Amino acid sequence: MRLRESYAPGALWRGARDNLGIGVAVSGYGAVFGVLTAGKGIALADMVAMNLFIFAGAAQFLIVEMWTPTAVVAEIILAALIINLRYLLVGASLRPVFTGRPLHHKALGMHLVADENWAVTMNGVARAGGATGGAMPGPAHLLGGGLCLAAFWHAASAAGHVAGNFLPEPRLLGLDFAFTAVFLALALGLWKGRGDLLPWIITGATAWIAAEMLPGKWYVLIAAAAGFAATVVQHALTGGAGNGAEAEEALSDA
């Protein structure tokens, strides 16, 4: 399959269109990020470079939070690496999207993967494999969603940075909750029924305990691993983990 066939404009547009609503929400915490970087004295050009080369909202918020004149760069890099290790699971769950695709298609499709467009694409995968059927989303859907989110993120963070010196603290406007609100909405969209209840409880409890007991952001990786393990065990006990499709569903649940 040639590159232009995999990433046809129509398929890219469908991915972008499906992420438009989330993109508007991304603008909220993108603006917050811009305000925070301005408050930390980070130059606009440096923030833009961070957006281009990292493009991982949670990791970028963490970097800015830890950034001080006396910050140890190695500690910041390690913390960002830990919080982004969840993308190992994200990448594994996207296997059905990239089935039969060459490596360069996978690399291009994964470049702009974020939690939000991943969740939207995985919902499409679930619908395609469910009773209602439907077309399986391809790499273009994922990439189109990533381009949509990146556009909102770049524009909002730049605007927030420019306006940062004239705005009150984000928490006074309630914008500090925007990041959390988007992920709550994404989680509800991934809810498949009562079968998800136990893995979700285990994941949440593990995250809370690990956050209380361990420094840094290790709780993100530990909770994701616990949720994945709980889902796999649950599928095995109920006779639902007999093939690759169920394993991919377990990754999605985690």
Buried (B, 14 or more C-beta within 10 A) or exposed (E): EEEEEBBEEEBBBBBBEBBEEBBEBBBBBBBBBBBBBBBBEBEBEEBBEBBEEEBBBBBBBBBBEBBEEEEEEEEBEEBBEBBBBBBEBBBBBBBBBBEEBEEEBBEBBBEBBBBBBBBBBBBBBBBBBEEEEEEBBBBBBBBBBBBBBBBBBBBBBBBBBEEBEEBEEBEEBEBBBBBEEBBEBBEEEBEEEEBBEBBBEBBEEBBEBBBEEEEBBBBBBBBBBBBBBBBBBBBEEEEBBEEEEBBBBBBBBB
